[in-house]
Amino acid sequence: MAWSETLLDCSFRGFVFDIFKTQDAAERATAEHSYPYVDGADIEDLGGSAGVIAIDAFFWGDDYETRLQTFLKLLDEPGTGELIHPVFGSIKQAQFLRRTAVHDAEHVDQCILALEFKISTTSNPFFDRTLPSQRVDVIGQHGLLARSALADSIGKLIDTLRNASPLATLNTLRQQMVGPILATSSQTQGVLLTGLDVLAFPRAWANDISSIVDGILDLGDFGDTLIYDWTSAGNALGLFDVFSSGSSTATAPVQVRIGSTPTESQAVAACQAHLTASTAIGFADAAALVLTAEADPQHGATLSPPEIELVVDGARTRIEGAIVAIRAIYPLETARSITEPLKDQALALQEAARAIIEARPPLIQKTVELPGNLRLMAHRWYGDHTRALELLRLNPGLRSPNALTTGDVVNAYAS
């Protein structure tokens, strides 16, 4: 009964044809490992092979030649096509292999066409490898999107407030916006600020904040002293924390919708959230600079995996705090335009760090077999005494790097 109710019309590349038999074959690719004087063998499963579908198609009637020739032209087209199997349904990528046409003198005006297909599955391209440096580049792109959404949101909010109260002094809001610029601009050099009135041009204020954040990052070399540069940038960016405190605990969320006007206190809370998010983007960009140096083959690896994790976790924690602050201030439709790029930036940080760590040999523990120092251990294990500095970085808690004894266990790369 099932066949009479559920069978589908067989077709290939949209051409429907009659069939009277299908034969489907599938097998597993295996590797057999045999051992001398041991009965049997170990069978290793290497995955499924491409399935083979054999179909006997049937063309008949006065116009069968025309339909047959049309179908043969479709078969000769290169590439895969969709095959509708009468039992298994749609097979998106079916590769036609061969055909055999049988004409019988005793059965005129008809042809049996034996077809064979293989099921193609999408695999990774031959050069499908994303370099760690390419993953790092994505971090800054997400940050730019978040900055643009932040500037647009704060601009619309303050414009709405000023249009509703054009004669209001808004001194508290002005102080909240000017304060971080005055407090942090002295920490940077060569940063050009617009100097425009912050209430009349809120988007210019947002751009000034971004310029100061970028200027702080420019102070770091991010070369041989990555952890120092990361810490210094974090301390400088921390100056914004005084002005962004309290953004996530605002008593009334900002509701910038048609027909609603924010209050001055809500605008102040929105500026605090803006500073929190801008600082988080700065931390993410600083982490990206650290990862860029670590991904550069000419720079070489200078950080251990735990140190890379420390940098990335610090930036991701800041982004998480920014997302919480933005959600507490703005309604969902506005917040998403900011939080989605921030979440993408946090994910890009994680993936870039993972790619850099995985590009290195596995981190293992080695036991000192003979007394010596790290330089001697590097020579014994790697044939390169200069990798002693690498061993020192991987073992920050080592008490006596110049006096290792037999049995000491140290962290080291496998090769």
N, C-alpha and C positions, 0 to 999 in steps of 0.2 A: 504493500500500500504506500510505503514511503516514496518509492520511485514515481508513482503516479501523481504524487502531491507536491514533492519538493524538488524534482529534477529541474535544472536550469537549461536554457538554450545555450549550446556551446558556441563560442565566438572567439575570434582572435583579431585584435586591433579594430574591433567594432563590426567585423564581418561575421554574420551568423551563418552557420552551416549545420547540416545533419550529420550525425554520427551513429554508429551502431556498436562501438566498443572502445573502451579506454583501458589502458594498462599503466599503472603507476608503480614506479620502483624507487626505493630509497635505501641507502646503506650508510653505515658509520665508517669513517676513516680510522684505521687502527694501526698500531705499530706492535710487532711481536718481538719480545725479548726472551731468548732461550739461553740456558746456561748448561755447560758441560756436566754430565752426570746428574742432572736434576730433571726429573720427569715434569712434563708440562711446560708451560711458558707463561710469562707475564704479558698481558694484553693491555696496551695503553690506548685509551680512547682519545683520538685527535680531533673529534668533532664530526658533525654530519657532513656527508658529501652532498653535492647538488642533486636534488631529486630529478628523476627522469619521467616524463609523461609521454606515453605513446597513445595516439588517437587514430582510429580508423574512421576517416570522414567519408561521406557518401554524397555524391553529386548525381542528380538524375533529372530527367525531363527534357523537353525539347530545347530549352535554353541552357542546359547544363554546361555546354562548352564556354559560353560567355561568362557565366558565374565562376567557372573553374579558372579561366584565365585571369579574371579580376582578382581572385583569391591568391593565385600564384604570384602575381605582382606584389601583393601585400607581404607575402612570405619572403620575397627577395629584398625587401627593404632592410637596411642594416639596423642593428640595435635590438633592444628588447621591446616587448609590447605586452599589453594586458590580455591574458587568456582567461576566459570564463569557463571554468571546469564544470561539467554538468552536476557533479556531486559536491566538490569542495569549494565551488564559487570562484571569486576573483583571485587571480594570481597576477599581481601587478607587474612583475618583471619576469616574463617568460621569454627565453631565448630559443628561437627556432633553430634546429640543427639540420634535419634532413627530411626528404619526402620521397615517396615512391608512388607513382600513379599507375594503376592497373586498369586496363581496358580489356573487356572480354567480348569476343565476337558473338557469343550466344546471348549476351545481355547488352543490347544496343541502348544508346542514349543514356548511358550512365558510366560513372567512374568511381572506383574506390581509391582513396588517397590516404596512404599510410604516412602519418606525421609523427615527428619526435621533437619534443621540447625539453629544455633543461630550465630549472628554476634558478634564477640569478638572485643573489642577495647582495645588498650594498655593503661594500667593505671600505676600509680606510684607503684613501689614495696613497700612491707610492711615496709621495713626499708629504705625508700628513704628520708633521711634527712641528709643534709650536715652540720656538725657542723661549727660554726664560725671559730674555730681554724683550721679546714681543709681548709677553704677558704683562710685564711691568709697564709698558707704554699705555696699556688700556686703563691703568689706574687714574692717570691724569685726565683722560678723556671723560670719565664719569664725574670727576671732580668739577670739570668745567660745566657740565650739564647741571649739576647741583647748584653751582654758583649762579648760573643764569636764572634758575627757578627761584632761588633765594632773593635775588635782586628784583625780580619781577613781582614777587609776593609782597615784599616790604614796600616797594614803590606804590603798588595799588592800594595798600592799606593806608599809608600816610597821605596819599592823594585824596582818598575818600574822607579821611579825618579832616584835612585842611579845607576841603570843599564844603563840608558840613559846618565847620566853625572857622570861617576865614579870619575873624578878628581875635581868635583865642591866642594867648601868648605861647602856650605849650612849652613852658620853660623846663619842666621836668623831662619831657621827651627830648628837647634840644640838648640838655645836659647829658642825657643817657647816650646820645648819638655822638656828641663832640668829645666826651670824656675818653673813650678808648683811643681815638685818633691822637689826642694830645699826649696820652700816657705811653703810647707805643711808637709813635713816629720818630721819637728820639733814639729808638733802638736800631733804626735802619738808616742806611746811607744811600743817597741817590734815588730815593723813591719820590716820584712826582705825584703830588696830590692835586685834586681839582680846585680846592679852596672855595667851592660853591656852598651856598647855604644848604644845610643838611635837610631842613624841612621843605624848602622849595624844590630841592633836587635829591630826593632820597635814593634814587638809583646811582647817582654819582657818589653818595656816601657809601653805598654797598661796594662800589668799585674801589673806593679808597681803602676800605677794610681789606679787600682782596689784595690790593697792591702792597699794603703793609705786611700781610701774611707772606706774600711772595718775597718781599724784601728781607724778612727775617730768615727765610730759607736760603737766600742768596749769601748770607753771612757765613754759612758753613761751607767747608771745602768738600766734605763727603768723599774723602780719598782714603788716606791711610789710617785715619782715626774716626771710623764710622760711628762707633758707640758714643764717643765724645761729642761728635757733631750732632748725633741724634738727641742726646741729652741736652745739649745747649739749645737746640731749636725748640725742644719741648719746654725748657724753662722760659725762653723768650715768648713763646706762644701762650704760656700760662699767665702772662700779664692780662690777657683778655678775660680770665676767669673771674676777676673782681667785678667786671661789668656784666657778665653773663649769668651770675649766680641768681637763683630764684626763678629762672625762666620755666623750668619744668614744674613749678609749684604755683603757677598763676591761678588766681581764684576763679577767673572767668575766661574761658577760651575765646579767642578772637573769631568772630563770625562775620567775615567780609562777604556778604551776599547782597543781592539786589534788595534795596529797601532797608538795609541795616547799616548802622554807623558804629565803628569801634570807638571806645573811650580812650582817653589819653593813657590810662593805666594799662589798657590792653595793648596799645601801641608800644609802650615801654617794654612790656613782656615780650612782644614780638621782636623788638630790637635785641633783647637779651638772647632770645632763641636764635636770632640771626648770628650773633657773635659766637654762640656755642657751636653752631653748624660750620661757620667759617673757620673756627679754630680746629674742628675735627677734620675738615678738608685739608688744613695746613699740616696736621699730624700725618694724614694719609700721604700727602705729597712728600713729606720728609721721609716717611718709610719707603716710598717709591724711590727716592734718591739713594737710600741705603741699598735697596735691592738692585738698583741699576748698577751700582758699583760692584756688588757681589756677582752679578750676572755677566760682567765684563771679563772676558778671558785674559785680557792684558793686565787687568787689576789683580786678578787672582782672588781666591777665597781668603778672607780675613776674619770671618765670623763663624762661630760654631753653630750648629743647628739650634741649640737652646737660645743663643743670642738672637738669631733670626726670628725665632718664635716670640721672644720678648719684645722686639720692635713691632712686629705685626700685631701682636695681642694688644700692645699699647694703643696703636692707631685704631684698631677695631673697637676697643672699649670706648674711645672718644666718639667714634661714629655712632655707636649704640646710644650713648648719652645724647647726641645730637638728634637722633631719630625720636627718642622719648620726648625731648624738648619741643621739637616741631609738632609732634602729634598732640601735645598738651595745649598748644597755642592755636593752631589752625584747624579748620574743619577738614574732613577726610579728603574732599576733592582737591583742596589746595595743598594739603600735606603730602599727598602721594606724589605730586610733581617734584617734591624735594627729596622725600625719603627713598623713593625708588632708585634714583642715581646714587644716593648714599649707600644703599644696600648693595647695589652693583659694585660700588667702589670697594666695600668691605670684602665682597666675594673675590674681586680681582686681586686684592692684597693676599688673600689666603691662597689662591691658585698660583700666584707668582712665587710666593714663598715656598710652596710645595714643590714647584718645578725646579727651583734653585737647589733645594735640599735633595731632591731625588736625582738630580744630575750628578751628585757626588757619590762616591762609593759608600756602601753601608757603614754605619758607625757601629763598631764592635768594641769589645774589651780584650786587651792583650795582656798576657802575663810576662813579666820580666824574668828571663831565664838566667841571665848573668848580670852581676852588678855593673852599673855604669850610670850614664846621664842621658837626658833626652836626645842629645845630638848623636850619641852612640846608638841609642835605640832606633832613631830614624835611619841611620846608616844600615843597621842590621835588618830592619823590617822592609825598608823601601829602597835601599841602595842610594839614598839621597839625604845627606846629613842636614841640608837646609830645611827639611820638613820638621825639624825640631820645634820651630816656632808654631807650626800647626799643632803639634802634640801639646805644646804649652797652652794654646788657646782651648783645646779640647779638655784640658784638665786644670781648670782654674783653682781647684782646691788642693792641688798637689803641694805638699809641704816642702819637699826637698827635690826639686827637679834635677839638681846636679849630683844627687847621691841616691840613686835608685838601688834597691836591694833585690835579691832573688825572691820572687813570689809577689812583688808589688803588681797590682792590677791598674792599668791606665786605659783611658779611652783613646781609640785610634780608628782611622779609616781602614777599611779592609784592604785597600791597595793604594 
